[in-house]
């Protein structure tokens, strides 16, 4: 969550940030600033009453007089009332503060939604075919490597089976990405797929009251299914004070992911582009609390994403997400949009985010610098998801209906192409 001192020191910055993020800036003047002023007043009252209580306790010599007892009782009663009121004000203030998003970096484009994101880099050229191209749905059915109809019967919409060579290709893509990052010095993780609701809340994406509505959950067990391994790996250092020599810490993780995709019904309903369950390899990093250092780490993570798409021979563009498209914890976010011939469009396959100290504040993850504990910066990035398999299938389709496998994956698949069954 945001540091309240930013609001105190530069409220205009936060007001503008809220406007840029399509949020109501009046929350500062209507609620947060007045509540913070009330908090100061009641805190002063509490401190004064505690001082009076300590003073009168020290004056007791032997058996207290009735007046002393009456005075001490009155102070105790007033203190209890003031502490209760202070706690109520602090809770209200906190509930508003947890909804304030991170301050976007100065170079983040201002915009309403993802249509205002800005392309700043492109790689590769979308392939030109001399035959009618198919999307992954038809290719998957023809090659018997995807089964969406059977998944709909068994699990409902937005699910699918990877089968035969499709299953091997999916696992090959995940393992290739994992191995590549490990070879670069990233530490491998296979984390839990469920976390406590309090742990999920500390990741900073939503308030406690929205947790069980925002994600798949087992409410009776107080558990949330993760939507990314970020949600179980970033809290790995929760309530820890790291040694400076440990940073940066880099993790690469494989996990299943679960998403309700609330609000997306009617969008991307064909195929497996937007689903409730998928597999993912994710990067999470912890750096010193320096914006240049963490922004440089963000670019390093972005480079890893790009290298993998280049290894697969997939044309892509890199965009800067605008303020209206930034998730709540993010200072900045880059998206990698890969080419999908079946849609004749670039679509998001990866993202890379710098959350600065926003997540670390709830998680209480710090580093000791010159004897002082400071909040670390936390970054999150998608290495690869099942969407990579879909774009490989579409981009490398052949006239005879087969699909060529990128050469870097041959050692993992054991085959060079997927051909129609005879």
C-alpha positions in Angstrom: 0.0 0.0 0.0 1.0 3.6 -0.4 3.0 5.5 2.3 0.8 8.0 4.0 3.7 10.4 4.2 3.5 10.8 0.4 -0.1 12.1 0.9 1.0 14.4 3.7 4.1 15.8 1.9 2.7 16.0 -1.6 -1.1 15.6 -1.7 -1.3 17.2 -5.2 0.9 14.4 -6.6 -1.5 11.8 -5.2 -4.6 13.7 -6.5 -3.2 13.8 -10.0 -2.2 10.2 -9.8 -5.7 9.2 -8.9 -7.1 11.2 -11.8 -4.6 9.6 -14.2 -5.6 6.2 -12.9 -9.3 6.9 -13.4 -9.9 7.1 -9.7 -11.8 9.7 -7.7 -9.3 12.1 -6.1 -11.9 13.6 -3.7 -11.2 10.6 -1.4 -8.1 12.5 -0.1 -10.0 15.6 1.0 -13.3 14.0 2.0 -11.8 11.1 4.0 -8.1 10.5 4.2 -6.8 13.9 5.2 -9.6 14.6 7.7 -9.2 11.2 9.3 -5.5 11.6 9.6 -6.0 15.0 11.3 -8.5 13.3 13.7 -6.0 10.6 14.3 -3.4 13.2 15.4 -5.9 14.8 17.8 -6.9 11.5 19.5 -3.3 10.3 19.6 -2.4 13.5 21.5 -5.4 12.9 23.9 -4.3 9.3 24.4 -0.7 10.2 25.1 -1.8 12.9 27.6 -4.1 10.5 29.4 -1.4 7.9 29.6 1.0 10.5 31.0 -1.6 11.5 33.6 -2.2 7.9 34.5 1.5 7.3 35.0 1.8 10.4 37.1 -1.0 9.6 39.5 0.2 6.0 39.9 3.6 7.4 41.0 1.9 9.6 43.6 0.3 6.7 45.4 2.0 6.1 48.7 0.5 3.4 50.7 -3.2 3.1 50.5 -4.7 5.6 48.0 -7.3 8.0 49.1 -10.9 7.9 47.8 -10.2 11.1 45.7 -7.1 9.4 44.3 -9.1 6.3 43.4 -11.9 8.4 41.9 -9.3 10.4 39.8 -7.5 7.3 38.7 -10.7 5.6 37.7 -11.8 8.6 35.7 -8.5 8.7 33.8 -8.7 5.0 33.1 -12.2 5.3 31.8 -11.3 8.4 29.6 -8.2 6.6 28.3 -10.2 3.5 27.3 -12.7 5.6 25.5 -10.0 7.6 23.7 -8.1 4.4 22.7 -11.3 2.9 21.3 -12.1 6.1 19.3 -8.4 6.2 18.1 -8.6 2.6 16.9 -11.9 3.2 15.0 -10.3 6.2 13.3 -7.1 4.3 12.4 -9.2 1.4 11.0 -11.2 3.8 8.8 -8.1 5.6 7.6 -6.4 2.3 6.8 -9.5 1.1 4.8 -9.2 4.2 2.6 -5.4 4.0 2.3 -5.4 0.4 1.1 -7.5 1.4 -1.9 -5.0 4.1 -3.1 -2.9 2.7 -5.9 0.8 3.2 -6.3 2.1 6.4 -7.9 3.0 5.8 -11.6 6.4 6.6 -12.9 6.7 10.0 -14.6 7.2 8.4 -18.1 4.1 6.2 -17.9 1.6 7.3 -20.6 -1.6 8.8 -19.2 -4.6 7.0 -20.6 -8.0 5.5 -19.8 -7.5 1.8 -20.6 -5.3 -0.7 -22.6 -6.3 1.1 -25.9 -4.1 4.0 -24.8 -1.0 1.8 -24.2 2.0 3.0 -26.2 4.0 0.7 -28.5 7.7 1.5 -28.2 9.4 -1.5 -29.7 8.8 -4.3 -32.3 10.6 -7.5 -33.2 10.1 -9.7 -36.2 7.6 -9.5 -39.0 4.2 -11.2 -39.0 4.4 -14.2 -41.3 2.6 -14.1 -44.7 0.9 -17.3 -45.7 -0.1 -18.4 -49.2 -3.0 -20.4 -47.8 -5.9 -19.8 -45.5 -4.6 -19.7 -42.0 -6.4 -21.3 -39.0 -6.5 -20.3 -35.4 -5.4 -22.5 -32.6 -8.9 -23.9 -32.1 -9.1 -25.4 -35.6 -5.4 -26.4 -35.7 -5.7 -28.0 -32.3 -8.8 -30.0 -33.4 -7.3 -31.0 -36.7 -4.0 -32.1 -35.2 -5.8 -33.7 -32.2 -3.6 -31.7 -29.7 -6.3 -29.6 -28.1 -9.8 -30.5 -27.0 -12.0 -27.6 -26.0 -15.4 -29.3 -26.6 -14.7 -32.1 -24.1 -13.4 -29.7 -21.5 -16.7 -27.7 -21.9 -18.7 -30.8 -21.1 -16.6 -31.7 -18.1 -15.5 -28.3 -16.6 -17.6 -25.7 -18.4 -16.5 -22.8 -20.6 -12.9 -21.3 -20.6 -11.2 -24.6 -20.1 -9.3 -27.0 -22.5 -7.2 -30.1 -22.8 -3.7 -30.1 -24.1 -3.3 -33.6 -25.4 -0.8 -35.8 -27.4 2.0 -33.7 -28.9 0.1 -30.6 -27.6 0.7 -31.8 -24.0 4.3 -32.4 -24.7 4.7 -29.0 -26.4 3.1 -27.3 -23.4 5.4 -28.9 -20.9 8.4 -28.3 -23.2 7.7 -24.6 -23.4 7.4 -24.3 -19.6 10.6 -26.3 -18.9 12.6 -24.5 -21.5 11.6 -21.1 -20.0 12.4 -22.4 -16.5 15.8 -23.8 -17.5 16.8 -20.6 -19.4 16.2 -18.4 -16.4 18.0 -20.8 -14.0 21.0 -20.7 -16.4 20.9 -16.9 -15.9 21.2 -17.3 -12.1 17.5 -17.2 -11.1 16.5 -19.5 -8.3 13.9 -22.1 -9.2 10.6 -22.5 -7.2 7.5 -24.6 -7.5 5.3 -22.8 -4.9 2.0 -23.7 -3.2 -1.1 -23.0 -5.4 -3.1 -21.7 -2.5 -2.4 -19.1 0.1 -4.1 -17.7 3.2 -6.5 -14.8 2.6 -4.3 -12.6 4.7 -1.3 -13.5 2.6 -3.2 -12.7 -0.6 -4.3 -9.3 0.8 -0.7 -8.4 1.6 0.1 -8.7 -2.1 -1.7 -5.4 -2.5 -4.2 -6.0 -5.3 -7.4 -5.7 -3.4 -8.9 -5.0 0.0 -9.9 -7.7 2.5 -13.6 -7.3 1.8 -13.1 -8.2 -1.9 -10.8 -11.1 -1.6 -13.2 -14.0 -1.8 -15.1 -12.3 -4.7 -12.0 -11.5 -6.7 -10.5 -15.0 -6.8 -11.3 -18.7 -6.7 -11.3 -19.6 -3.1 -12.0 -22.1 -0.3 -13.6 -19.6 2.1 -14.3 -22.2 4.8 -10.5 -23.0 4.8 -9.5 -19.4 4.5 -7.5 -20.1 1.3 -7.2 -18.4 -2.0 -6.2 -20.1 -5.3 -3.3 -18.1 -6.7 -3.7 -16.2 -10.0 0.1 -16.2 -10.4 3.0 -17.7 -8.5 3.7 -14.1 -7.5 1.0 -14.5 -4.8 2.9 -17.3 -3.1 6.5 -16.4 -3.9 6.5 -12.6 -3.2 5.3 -13.4 0.4 8.1 -15.9 0.8 10.1 -13.1 2.6 7.1 -11.7 4.5 8.0 -10.2 7.9 11.7 -10.6 7.1 14.6 -8.1 7.3 17.0 -9.1 4.5 20.7 -8.6 4.6 21.9 -6.1 2.0 24.3 -8.7 0.6 21.4 -10.9 -0.4 20.0 -8.4 -2.9 18.9 -8.6 -5.6 17.0 -11.9 -5.0 15.7 -13.4 -8.2 13.1 -16.3 -8.3 11.7 -18.1 -11.3 8.6 -20.2 -10.6 6.3 -22.7 -12.2 2.7 -22.9 -11.0 -0.9 -23.5 -12.1 -2.9 -20.3 -12.1 -6.6 -19.7 -11.5 -8.6 -16.7 -12.5 -12.3 -15.8 -12.5 -11.8 -13.4 -15.4 -14.6 -11.3 -13.9 -15.9 -8.7 -16.3 -14.5 -10.4 -19.4 -17.5 -12.5 -20.4 -18.2 -12.0 -24.1 -14.5 -11.2 -24.7 -12.1 -13.8 -26.1 -14.7 -16.5 -25.7 -13.3 -18.6 -28.6 -10.4 -20.9 -27.8 -8.0 -20.9 -24.9 -6.8 -17.3 -24.9 -8.7 -16.2 -21.8 -9.3 -19.1 -19.4 -10.0 -19.9 -15.8 -6.9 -22.2 -15.4 -3.5 -22.1 -17.1 0.1 -22.9 -16.4 2.7 -20.2 -16.0 6.4 -19.5 -15.4 6.9 -16.3 -13.5 9.8 -14.1 -12.4 9.8 -12.3 -9.0 12.7 -10.1 -7.8 13.6 -8.1 -4.7 15.9 -5.2 -4.9 17.2 -2.3 -2.8 14.8 0.6 -2.4 16.2 2.6 -5.3 13.9 3.5 -8.2 16.8 3.4 -10.8 17.9 0.0 -9.5 14.4 -1.5 -9.6 13.6 0.0 -12.9 16.8 -1.5 -14.3 15.7 -4.8 -12.9 12.4 -4.4 -14.7 14.2 -4.0 -18.0 16.3 -7.1 -17.3 13.1 -9.1 -16.7 11.6 -7.6 -19.9 14.7 -8.7 -21.8 14.3 -12.3 -20.6 10.7 -12.3 -21.9 11.7 -10.9 -25.2 14.6 -13.4 -25.6 12.2 -16.3 -25.2 9.8 -15.1 -27.8 12.7 -14.5 -30.1 13.9 -18.1 -29.4 10.4 -19.3 -30.5 10.5 -17.1 -33.6 7.3 -15.2 -32.6 6.9 -11.6 -33.8 5.9 -9.2 -31.0 5.7 -5.6 -29.9 6.5 -4.2 -26.5 4.1 -1.6 -25.0 4.2 0.8 -22.1 1.0 0.3 -20.1 -0.9 3.6 -19.5 -2.0 4.8 -16.1 -5.6 3.5 -16.6 -4.3 0.0 -17.4 -1.8 -0.3 -14.4 -2.8 -2.8 -11.7 -3.0 -1.2 -8.3 0.5 -2.1 -6.9 2.4 -1.1 -10.1 4.7 1.9 -10.6 5.1 0.8 -14.2 4.3 -2.1 -16.5 5.5 -3.3 -19.9 3.4 -5.8 -21.9 4.8 -8.1 -24.6 2.1 -8.5 -27.3 2.7 -11.4 -29.6 1.3 -12.0 -33.1 -1.6 -14.3 -33.4 -2.3 -15.0 -37.1 -5.7 -16.5 -36.3 -6.8 -13.2 -34.8 -4.7 -11.1 -37.2 -3.6 -9.1 -34.2 -1.0 -8.7 -31.5 -2.2 -10.0 -28.2 -0.7 -9.9 -24.7 1.4 -12.9 -23.8 3.6 -11.4 -21.0 3.9 -8.5 -18.7 6.6 -7.0 -16.5 5.9 -4.8 -13.5 7.8 -2.7 -10.9 5.8 -2.3 -7.8 8.5 -0.3 -5.9 7.8 -0.6 -2.1 4.0 -0.9 -2.5 3.7 -4.6 -1.9 6.6 -4.7 0.6 4.7 -2.3 3.0 1.9 -4.8 3.7 4.3 -7.7 3.5 6.7 -6.0 5.9 9.7 -7.1 3.8 12.7 -5.0 4.6 16.4 -4.7 4.1 19.0 -3.3 6.6 20.9 -0.4 5.0 23.5 1.5 7.1 21.8 0.2 10.3 18.3 1.3 9.2 15.5 -1.0 8.1 13.9 0.0 4.8 11.2 -1.5 2.6 12.6 -3.4 -0.4 11.3 -3.0 -4.0 9.4 -5.9 -5.5 9.1 -6.8 -9.2 6.9 -9.3 -11.0 7.0 -10.6 -14.6 5.5 -13.3 -16.7 8.2 -15.5 -18.4 5.7 -17.6 -20.3 2.1 -19.0 -20.2 0.1 -21.5 -22.2 -0.6 -18.6 -24.6 2.9 -19.1 -25.9 1.9 -22.6 -27.1 -1.1 -21.1 -28.9 1.0 -18.5 -30.7 3.6 -21.1 -31.7 0.9 -23.3 -33.2 -0.6 -20.4 -35.2 2.7 -18.8 -36.3 4.4 -22.0 -37.4 1.4 -23.6 -39.2 2.2 -25.1 -42.7 0.2 -25.4 -45.8 -0.2 -29.2 -45.3 -1.9 -28.6 -41.9 1.2 -29.4 -39.9 2.9 -27.2 -37.3 6.7 -26.8 -37.1 8.3 -26.8 -33.6 10.9 -24.1 -32.8 14.4 -25.7 -32.9 15.2 -24.7 -29.3 12.4 -26.9 -28.1 13.5 -30.1 -30.0 15.5 -31.5 -27.1 12.4 -31.2 -24.9 9.7 -32.4 -27.3 11.6 -35.1 -29.1 9.8 -34.2 -32.4 10.3 -31.4 -34.9 6.8 -31.0 -36.1 3.2 -32.0 -35.4 1.4 -33.5 -38.5 -2.2 -34.3 -39.2 -3.2 -37.8 -38.2 -3.6 -40.2 -41.2 
